[in-house]
Amino acid sequence: MTYEIVSNFAGTWGLIYLFVVFVGVIAFVMRPGASTAAKEAANIPFKDES
């Protein structure tokens, strides 16, 4: 195995891996019920001010 083969392999599969992770994050954020969880998480800093 030469450096060029390893570099091409890592570049190609690295891109595919990062694209799959990106799509997974988008799907996780867009799932039903995510809006409620996001609003609760956004109010965490203000929890102790009551």
NUGUDO-572350 format. One record per atom (N, C-alpha, C): residue number from 0; chain; atom name; x, y, z. Coordinates in nm, 4 decimals, padded with zeros to 6 digits, always signed. Each point is the difference from the previous one (the first is absolute). Layout:
! residues N
+------+-------+------+----------+----------+----------+
: resi : chain : name :        x :        y :        z :
+------+-------+------+----------+----------+----------+
:  NUM :     A :   CA :        X :        Y :        Z :
...
+------+-------+------+----------+----------+----------+
END
This chain:
! residues 50
+------+-------+------+----------+----------+----------+
: resi : chain : name :        x :        y :        z :
+------+-------+------+----------+----------+----------+
:    0 :     A :    N : +00.0837 : -00.1185 : +00.0000 :
:    0 :     A :   CA : -00.0837 : +00.1185 : +00.0000 :
:    0 :     A :    C : +00.0878 : +00.1242 : +00.0000 :
:    1 :     A :    N : -00.0289 : +00.0868 : -00.0911 :
:    1 :     A :   CA : +00.0748 : +00.1248 : -00.0047 :
:    1 :     A :    C : -00.0783 : +00.1097 : +00.0709 :
:    2 :     A :    N : +00.0671 : +00.1091 : +00.0231 :
:    2 :     A :   CA : -00.0638 : +00.1135 : +00.0661 :
:    2 :     A :    C : -00.1184 : +00.0511 : -00.0819 :
:    3 :     A :    N : +00.0133 : +00.0003 : -00.1320 :
:    3 :     A :   CA : -00.1071 : +00.0517 : -00.0852 :
:    3 :     A :    C : -00.1254 : -00.0845 : +00.0093 :
:    4 :     A :    N : +00.0157 : -00.1315 : +00.0053 :
:    4 :     A :   CA : -00.1163 : -00.0887 : +00.0117 :
:    4 :     A :    C : -00.0701 : +00.0227 : +00.1329 :
:    5 :     A :    N : +00.0765 : +00.0058 : +00.1071 :
:    5 :     A :   CA : -00.0586 : +00.0225 : +00.1333 :
:    5 :     A :    C : -00.0661 : +00.1371 : +00.0066 :
:    6 :     A :    N : +00.0636 : +00.0995 : -00.0583 :
:    6 :     A :   CA : -00.0542 : +00.1353 : +00.0009 :
:    6 :     A :    C : -00.1319 : +00.0070 : -00.0765 :
:    7 :     A :    N : -00.0060 : -00.0630 : -00.1162 :
:    7 :     A :   CA : -00.1243 : -00.0015 : -00.0780 :
:    7 :     A :    C : -00.1098 : -00.0758 : +00.0735 :
:    8 :     A :    N : +00.0353 : -00.1119 : +00.0587 :
:    8 :     A :   CA : -00.0979 : -00.0796 : +00.0753 :
:    8 :     A :    C : -00.0556 : +00.0812 : +00.1169 :
:    9 :     A :    N : +00.0890 : +00.0637 : +00.0773 :
:    9 :     A :   CA : -00.0430 : +00.0771 : +00.1156 :
:    9 :     A :    C : -00.0825 : +00.1210 : -00.0426 :
:   10 :     A :    N : +00.0384 : +00.0632 : -00.1080 :
:   10 :     A :   CA : -00.0744 : +00.1154 : -00.0486 :
:   10 :     A :    C : -00.1397 : -00.0360 : -00.0445 :
:   11 :     A :    N : -00.0119 : -00.1087 : -00.0736 :
:   11 :     A :   CA : -00.1304 : -00.0421 : -00.0497 :
:   11 :     A :    C : -00.0902 : -00.0473 : +00.1128 :
:   12 :     A :    N : +00.0484 : -00.0929 : +00.0797 :
:   12 :     A :   CA : -00.0833 : -00.0537 : +00.1076 :
:   12 :     A :    C : -00.0198 : +00.1002 : +00.1126 :
:   13 :     A :    N : +00.0958 : +00.0885 : +00.0197 :
:   13 :     A :   CA : -00.0176 : +00.1063 : +00.0986 :
:   13 :     A :    C : -00.1129 : +00.0932 : -00.0404 :
:   14 :     A :    N : -00.0060 : +00.0339 : -00.1275 :
:   14 :     A :   CA : -00.1080 : +00.0842 : -00.0503 :
:   14 :     A :    C : -00.1343 : -00.0692 : +00.0152 :
:   15 :     A :    N : -00.0066 : -00.1261 : -00.0330 :
:   15 :     A :   CA : -00.1248 : -00.0754 : +00.0141 :
:   15 :     A :    C : -00.0415 : -00.0066 : +00.1467 :
:   16 :     A :    N : +00.0953 : -00.0264 : +00.0889 :
:   16 :     A :   CA : -00.0288 : -00.0074 : +00.1435 :
:   16 :     A :    C : -00.0539 : +00.1333 : +00.0513 :
:   17 :     A :    N : +00.0659 : +00.1102 : -00.0338 :
:   17 :     A :   CA : -00.0454 : +00.1306 : +00.0477 :
:   17 :     A :    C : -00.1357 : +00.0377 : -00.0582 :
:   18 :     A :    N : -00.0275 : -00.0386 : -00.1230 :
:   18 :     A :   CA : -00.1312 : +00.0261 : -00.0590 :
:   18 :     A :    C : -00.1086 : -00.0783 : +00.0729 :
:   19 :     A :    N : +00.0275 : -00.1256 : +00.0342 :
:   19 :     A :   CA : -00.0971 : -00.0813 : +00.0735 :
:   19 :     A :    C : -00.0246 : +00.0591 : +00.1389 :
:   20 :     A :    N : +00.1049 : +00.0452 : +00.0659 :
:   20 :     A :   CA : -00.0155 : +00.0639 : +00.1312 :
:   20 :     A :    C : -00.0826 : +00.1280 : -00.0138 :
:   21 :     A :    N : +00.0260 : +00.0797 : -00.1019 :
:   21 :     A :   CA : -00.0759 : +00.1223 : -00.0237 :
:   21 :     A :    C : -00.1482 : -00.0298 : -00.0209 :
:   22 :     A :    N : -00.0310 : -00.0980 : -00.0820 :
:   22 :     A :   CA : -00.1403 : -00.0367 : -00.0243 :
:   22 :     A :    C : -00.0644 : -00.0525 : +00.1283 :
:   23 :     A :    N : +00.0755 : -00.0750 : +00.0795 :
:   23 :     A :   CA : -00.0517 : -00.0499 : +00.1270 :
:   23 :     A :    C : -00.0326 : +00.1116 : +00.0974 :
:   24 :     A :    N : +00.0855 : +00.0996 : +00.0071 :
:   24 :     A :   CA : -00.0256 : +00.1138 : +00.0890 :
:   24 :     A :    C : -00.1227 : +00.0769 : -00.0465 :
:   25 :     A :    N : -00.0113 : +00.0222 : -00.1289 :
:   25 :     A :   CA : -00.1182 : +00.0698 : -00.0533 :
:   25 :     A :    C : -00.1270 : -00.0797 : +00.0292 :
:   26 :     A :    N : +00.0040 : -00.1301 : -00.0180 :
:   26 :     A :   CA : -00.1170 : -00.0838 : +00.0292 :
:   26 :     A :    C : -00.0332 : +00.0030 : +00.1490 :
:   27 :     A :    N : +00.1019 : +00.0012 : +00.0857 :
:   27 :     A :   CA : -00.0228 : +00.0049 : +00.1443 :
:   27 :     A :    C : -00.0662 : +00.1321 : +00.0402 :
:   28 :     A :    N : +00.0434 : +00.1087 : -00.0606 :
:   28 :     A :   CA : -00.0557 : +00.1309 : +00.0335 :
:   28 :     A :    C : -00.1416 : +00.0154 : -00.0537 :
:   29 :     A :    N : -00.0293 : -00.0586 : -00.1137 :
:   29 :     A :   CA : -00.1307 : +00.0157 : -00.0624 :
:   29 :     A :    C : -00.1027 : -00.1034 : +00.0444 :
:   30 :     A :    N : +00.0360 : -00.0876 : +00.0912 :
:   30 :     A :   CA : -00.0936 : -00.1040 : +00.0422 :
:   30 :     A :    C : -00.1172 : +00.0614 : +00.0751 :
:   31 :     A :    N : -00.1142 : -00.0693 : +00.0046 :
:   31 :     A :   CA : -00.1139 : +00.0506 : +00.0762 :
:   31 :     A :    C : +00.0351 : +00.0080 : +00.1484 :
:   32 :     A :    N : -00.0382 : +00.1078 : +00.0633 :
:   32 :     A :   CA : +00.0282 : +00.0188 : +00.1416 :
:   32 :     A :    C : +00.1297 : +00.0718 : +00.0279 :
:   33 :     A :    N : +00.0782 : +00.0272 : -00.1000 :
:   33 :     A :   CA : +00.1277 : +00.0676 : +00.0204 :
:   33 :     A :    C : -00.0208 : +00.1459 : +00.0382 :
:   34 :     A :    N : -00.1073 : +00.0597 : -00.0447 :
:   34 :     A :   CA : -00.0266 : +00.1397 : +00.0308 :
:   34 :     A :    C : -00.0195 : +00.0201 : +00.1501 :
:   35 :     A :    N : -00.0729 : -00.0906 : +00.0634 :
:   35 :     A :   CA : -00.0233 : +00.0093 : +00.1437 :
:   35 :     A :    C : +00.1303 : -00.0163 : +00.0769 :
:   36 :     A :    N : +00.0794 : -00.0955 : -00.0381 :
:   36 :     A :   CA : +00.1283 : -00.0221 : +00.0668 :
:   36 :     A :    C : +00.0930 : +00.1197 : -00.0198 :
:   37 :     A :    N : -00.0028 : +00.0621 : -00.1169 :
:   37 :     A :   CA : +00.0860 : +00.1149 : -00.0272 :
:   37 :     A :    C : -00.0421 : +00.1197 : +00.0840 :
:   38 :     A :    N : -00.1302 : +00.0199 : +00.0166 :
:   38 :     A :   CA : -00.0478 : +00.1115 : +00.0835 :
:   38 :     A :    C : +00.0377 : -00.0215 : +00.1459 :
:   39 :     A :    N : -00.0112 : -00.1226 : +00.0473 :
:   39 :     A :   CA : +00.0404 : -00.0288 : +00.1378 :
:   39 :     A :    C : +00.1501 : +00.0221 : +00.0185 :
:   40 :     A :    N : +00.0793 : -00.0433 : -00.0941 :
:   40 :     A :   CA : +00.1450 : +00.0170 : +00.0090 :
:   40 :     A :    C : +00.0381 : +00.1477 : -00.0073 :
:   41 :     A :    N : -00.0742 : +00.0786 : -00.0778 :
:   41 :     A :   CA : +00.0304 : +00.1426 : -00.0130 :
:   41 :     A :    C : -00.0274 : +00.0748 : +00.1297 :
:   42 :     A :    N : -00.0893 : -00.0516 : +00.0833 :
:   42 :     A :   CA : -00.0348 : +00.0677 : +00.1246 :
:   42 :     A :    C : +00.0809 : -00.0467 : +00.1201 :
:   43 :     A :    N : +00.0936 : -00.0904 : -00.0176 :
:   43 :     A :   CA : +00.0807 : -00.0507 : +00.1109 :
:   43 :     A :    C : +00.0775 : +00.1121 : +00.0712 :
:   44 :     A :    N : +00.0603 : +00.0974 : -00.0705 :
:   44 :     A :   CA : +00.0736 : +00.1028 : +00.0727 :
:   44 :     A :    C : -00.0883 : +00.0872 : +00.0901 :
:   45 :     A :    N : -00.1282 : +00.0094 : -00.0290 :
:   45 :     A :   CA : -00.0908 : +00.0851 : +00.0747 :
:   45 :     A :    C : -00.0748 : -00.0746 : +00.1096 :
:   46 :     A :    N : +00.0313 : -00.1262 : +00.0193 :
:   46 :     A :   CA : -00.0726 : -00.0847 : +00.0954 :
:   46 :     A :    C : +00.0119 : +00.0508 : +00.1431 :
:   47 :     A :    N : +00.1177 : +00.0481 : +00.0403 :
:   47 :     A :   CA : +00.0239 : +00.0393 : +00.1387 :
:   47 :     A :    C : -00.0377 : +00.1452 : +00.0284 :
:   48 :     A :    N : -00.0477 : +00.0737 : -00.0956 :
:   48 :     A :   CA : -00.0326 : +00.1408 : +00.0202 :
:   48 :     A :    C : -00.1397 : +00.0223 : +00.0515 :
:   49 :     A :    N : -00.0779 : -00.1011 : +00.0235 :
:   49 :     A :   CA : -00.1379 : +00.0171 : +00.0474 :
:   49 :     A :    C : -00.0044 : +00.0375 : +00.1452 :
+------+-------+------+----------+----------+----------+
END
